[in-house]
Amino acid sequence: MTQISCPAAILKRQSVLEMYGVLSSPADYLLCDWTKLSDEERFLKVLRWALEIQMYFPQTGIQDVKPYNPIIGETFSCSWEHKDGSTSTYVSEQVCHHPPISGCYMENRQHGFSYERTVEPRTTFHGNSIGSTVEGENIFTVVPLDEEYIITPPDVNMRNLMWLSSYLEQNGEMTVECKKTNMTAKLIFEEKNNYGMSGSVFKNNKKIYSLKGNMNKVVQLRDSSTKKTSDFAFYKNNVRTLHPSMKVKKVDEQDENESRRVWHKLTKALYDNNLDIASVEKSIVEEKQRALRKERPNDWSWETHWKPKLFSSKGRKSVNGTPLFVYNQKLTKKDM
């Protein structure tokens, strides 16, 4: 749902790159000394965060659902100042437009964690619904421990697009894996079933926790050894509900390729609820990009003619063929 062109009436008032920033917002419980936690404690923190990030998506209706498609070379950056005095930062760049690929990176240097993504949304139509699969790579890293958590998100579907009551939900499987500690979580999202989900956490191939709940309410965690059940992930904590305060430069202080400057006239029209002007402003940006594409030589390709400023190619692809990118100033042990 992030790569198709849609009418202004259903647009979210932000670029895809800014939405990815919202979906990278660090929760307070990540602001800790990771080296003093057990394997299980670290894993459960990352799992809870990944699950609560996914709680952003469930909604009814199609209002405020479609972010703007970034232009090639578009960037977005922001930061969060936390109550403990630490700061988290986020940067992103549209490294390719056809196919649409974004490089994203969030870090907190004081607490030694980062979250790096290469994101390529792929959209399919199914009669009365639209499905979106996110290809690429998502890695949360605990830097002092050289510990990577590979997060594979579920698909997102918009149901009843043409008739009946529309709603947005996840379906399929989500996994979180840490090879260093040999821990894995496998979660299943139930289609057309009140946002239900269930799953298990394994360590050394032995199930140690089970999860069950609703993505628009609460997900509970059950300890397989003690049989104790507790509330684990909360819809009320998702970033759509909490609206974490991101610090972003004023539009007139941004470069021409920064998201809020690229799209500020469209965003203003949407805030003014002037859909006619919004459609015009959206078309102006898109037509400018089409004109630029026509000026390029026939053999132009982003792989050979385009070099991102903030991210570099890893020289490899994901399982499904998405080229992977790495942030040029990624946090390492030497920086801490």
C-alpha positions in Angstrom: 0.0 0.0 0.0 3.0 2.3 0.0 3.9 1.9 -3.7 0.6 2.6 -5.4 -0.7 6.0 -6.4 -3.9 6.9 -4.5 -6.5 9.7 -4.4 -5.7 12.5 -2.0 -8.8 11.6 0.1 -7.0 8.6 1.7 -3.5 10.0 2.0 -1.6 10.0 5.3 -0.1 13.5 6.0 3.5 12.3 5.7 6.0 10.6 3.4 6.7 6.9 3.6 10.1 7.8 5.0 8.6 9.7 7.9 6.1 6.9 8.5 9.1 4.5 8.7 10.6 6.9 11.3 7.4 6.7 13.4 7.7 2.9 13.1 11.3 3.0 14.4 10.3 5.1 17.5 12.3 3.6 20.5 10.2 2.7 23.6 11.3 3.7 27.1 12.0 0.1 28.1 14.7 -0.1 25.4 16.7 2.6 27.4 18.6 0.2 29.6 22.0 -1.4 30.3 21.6 -4.3 27.9 24.8 -6.0 29.2 23.2 -6.6 32.6 20.2 -8.5 31.2 19.9 -12.2 30.5 19.5 -13.6 27.0 15.8 -14.0 27.6 15.3 -10.5 29.1 17.0 -8.9 26.1 15.0 -11.1 23.6 11.7 -10.3 25.2 12.4 -6.5 25.1 13.1 -6.6 21.4 10.1 -8.9 20.8 7.8 -6.7 22.8 9.0 -3.6 20.9 8.6 -5.3 17.5 5.1 -6.4 18.4 4.0 -3.0 19.7 5.3 -1.4 16.6 3.0 -3.7 14.6 0.1 -2.6 16.7 0.3 0.7 14.7 -1.5 -0.9 11.8 -5.0 -2.2 13.0 -7.6 0.3 12.1 -11.1 0.6 10.6 -11.8 2.7 7.6 -9.4 3.9 4.9 -8.8 7.4 6.1 -5.2 8.4 6.9 -3.9 5.1 5.5 -1.6 5.9 2.5 1.6 7.8 2.9 3.2 9.7 0.1 5.6 7.8 -2.3 9.1 9.3 -1.8 10.9 10.7 -4.7 14.4 9.2 -5.5 17.0 10.8 -3.2 14.4 12.1 -0.8 15.6 12.0 2.9 14.0 12.3 6.3 15.7 12.7 9.7 14.4 13.2 13.2 15.4 12.6 16.8 13.8 11.8 20.2 15.0 13.3 23.5 14.3 10.8 26.3 13.5 11.4 30.0 16.8 9.8 31.0 18.8 12.4 29.1 19.7 10.2 26.2 18.8 10.9 22.5 17.8 8.6 19.7 18.2 9.6 16.1 16.7 8.4 12.8 17.7 8.9 9.2 16.3 7.5 6.0 16.7 7.9 2.3 14.8 6.7 -0.8 17.7 4.9 -2.5 15.5 3.7 -5.4 12.1 4.7 -6.9 11.4 1.8 -9.3 11.2 -0.5 -7.4 10.6 1.7 -4.3 13.4 0.9 -1.9 14.1 2.9 1.3 17.2 2.8 3.6 16.4 3.5 7.3 18.5 3.7 10.4 17.7 4.5 14.1 20.2 4.4 17.0 20.7 5.4 20.6 24.4 5.7 21.3 24.1 6.1 25.0 22.3 2.8 25.4 24.1 1.0 22.5 21.4 -0.1 20.2 20.4 0.4 16.6 17.7 -0.6 14.1 18.6 -0.8 10.4 16.1 -1.5 7.6 16.1 -1.9 3.9 12.4 -1.7 2.9 10.8 -2.6 -0.4 7.0 -2.8 -0.2 5.3 -5.0 -2.7 1.6 -4.6 -3.3 -1.0 -7.0 -4.7 -4.7 -6.6 -5.5 -7.2 -9.3 -4.5 -10.6 -8.1 -5.7 -12.0 -6.3 -2.7 -8.7 -6.1 -0.8 -5.1 -4.9 -1.2 -2.2 -6.8 0.3 1.2 -5.4 1.1 4.3 -7.5 1.7 7.5 -5.8 3.1 10.6 -7.3 1.5 14.2 -6.4 2.5 15.9 -6.7 5.9 15.2 -5.5 9.4 17.9 -5.8 12.1 17.9 -4.6 15.7 21.4 -4.7 17.1 22.6 -4.6 20.7 26.0 -3.1 19.8 28.1 -3.9 23.0 27.2 -7.6 22.7 27.4 -7.9 18.9 23.9 -9.3 19.1 21.6 -9.0 16.1 17.8 -9.6 16.1 16.5 -10.2 12.6 12.8 -9.1 12.4 10.6 -10.3 9.6 7.2 -8.5 9.7 3.8 -9.9 8.7 1.9 -8.9 5.7 -0.6 -6.0 6.0 -4.0 -6.2 4.2 -6.7 -3.6 3.6 -10.0 -5.5 3.6 -13.4 -4.5 2.1 -11.9 -1.8 -0.1 -14.9 -1.4 -2.4 -17.8 -2.5 -0.3 -18.7 -3.4 3.3 -16.7 -1.8 6.2 -13.0 -1.3 5.4 -10.3 -2.2 7.9 -6.6 -2.7 8.0 -5.1 -5.9 9.6 -2.0 -8.1 9.5 -1.9 -11.6 8.4 0.7 -14.4 8.0 3.8 -14.9 10.0 6.2 -12.7 11.9 9.5 -13.9 13.2 12.2 -12.5 15.5 15.5 -14.4 15.5 18.8 -14.0 17.4 21.3 -16.5 16.2 23.9 -15.7 18.8 21.6 -16.7 21.7 19.7 -19.3 19.6 16.4 -17.8 20.3 13.5 -17.4 17.9 9.9 -16.1 18.1 7.3 -17.3 15.6 4.0 -15.4 15.6 0.9 -16.1 13.5 -1.6 -13.3 12.7 -5.1 -14.6 12.1 -7.0 -13.2 9.0 -10.5 -11.8 9.5 -10.5 -12.7 13.1 -10.7 -9.5 15.3 -7.0 -8.9 15.0 -6.1 -12.2 16.8 -2.6 -13.5 17.0 -0.7 -16.3 18.7 2.9 -17.5 18.8 5.8 -19.1 20.6 9.3 -18.3 21.8 12.0 -20.9 21.5 15.5 -21.2 23.0 17.7 -24.0 21.7 14.6 -25.3 19.8 12.7 -25.7 23.1 9.5 -23.7 23.6 9.9 -21.4 26.6 7.0 -19.0 26.2 3.7 -18.8 24.3 1.8 -15.7 23.3 -1.8 -15.0 22.5 -4.0 -11.9 22.2 -5.4 -9.2 20.0 -3.4 -6.6 18.2 -5.9 -3.9 19.0 -6.0 -4.7 22.7 -3.3 -6.7 24.5 -1.1 -9.7 23.9 -0.3 -12.0 26.8 2.9 -14.0 27.5 2.8 -17.4 29.2 5.9 -19.0 30.7 6.1 -22.6 29.7 7.9 -23.7 32.9 6.0 -21.7 35.6 2.6 -21.7 33.7 2.3 -18.0 34.7 0.5 -15.7 32.3 1.1 -11.9 32.2 0.2 -9.0 30.0 3.1 -8.4 27.6 2.4 -6.0 24.7 -0.2 -3.3 24.7 -2.1 -1.6 21.9 -2.3 1.6 24.1 1.6 1.7 23.8 1.7 1.7 20.0 3.2 4.7 18.3 -0.1 5.7 16.7 -1.7 6.1 20.1 1.3 7.6 22.0 2.4 10.0 19.3 6.1 10.1 20.5 7.5 13.6 20.1 9.9 13.6 17.2 12.1 16.6 16.7 12.2 17.6 13.1 13.8 20.7 11.5 11.4 23.4 10.3 10.4 23.1 6.7 12.2 26.4 5.7 15.4 25.0 7.3 15.3 21.8 5.3 17.1 20.9 2.1 15.0 20.7 -1.1 15.0 16.9 -1.0 13.9 16.5 2.6 10.5 14.9 3.0 8.5 17.7 4.7 9.8 20.3 2.3 9.1 18.1 -0.8 5.5 17.5 0.3 4.7 20.6 2.5 2.2 22.1 0.0 0.3 18.8 -0.3 0.4 18.3 3.5 -1.0 21.9 4.1 -3.8 21.2 1.7 -4.7 18.0 3.5 -4.7 19.8 6.9 -6.9 22.5 5.4 -9.2 19.7 4.1 -8.9 21.1 0.6 -8.8 17.8 -1.4 -8.9 19.6 -4.8 -5.7 21.6 -4.0 -4.2 18.5 -2.4 -4.7 16.5 -5.7 -3.0 19.3 -7.7 0.0 19.6 -5.3 0.4 15.8 -5.4 0.4 15.8 -9.2 2.9 18.7 -9.4 5.5 16.6 -7.4 4.8 13.5 -9.4 4.9 15.2 -12.8 8.2 16.9 -12.0 9.7 13.4 -11.3 8.3 12.0 -14.5 9.8 14.9 -16.5 13.2 14.2 -14.9 13.0 10.6 -15.8 12.3 11.5 -19.5 15.6 13.6 -19.5 17.7 10.6 -18.4 19.5 8.5 -21.1 17.9 5.3 -22.3 20.4 3.1 -20.5 19.9 4.9 -17.1 19.4 2.6 -14.1 19.6 3.3 -10.5 22.2 0.6 -9.9 24.7 2.2 -12.3 23.7 5.9 -12.4 22.5 6.7 -9.0 24.5 6.9 -5.7 22.7 7.4 -2.4 24.2 9.9 0.0 23.5 8.3 3.3 23.4 4.6 2.5 25.6 2.2 0.5 24.8 -1.1 -1.2 25.8 -4.2 0.8 26.4 -6.0 -2.5 23.9 -8.7 -1.8 20.2 -9.2 -1.9 17.5 -10.6 0.3 15.9 -14.0 -0.2 13.3 -12.4 -2.5 15.7 -10.3 -4.5 15.7 -6.9 -2.8 19.1 -5.1 -2.9 20.2 -4.5 0.7 21.7 -1.2 2.0 23.7 -0.2 5.0 23.9 3.2 6.7 27.3 4.8 6.1 27.8 6.0 9.8 26.5 2.9 11.6 27.1 2.7 15.3 30.0 0.3 16.3 31.7 -0.7 19.5 34.5 1.9 18.8 31.9 4.7 19.0 30.9 3.8 22.6 
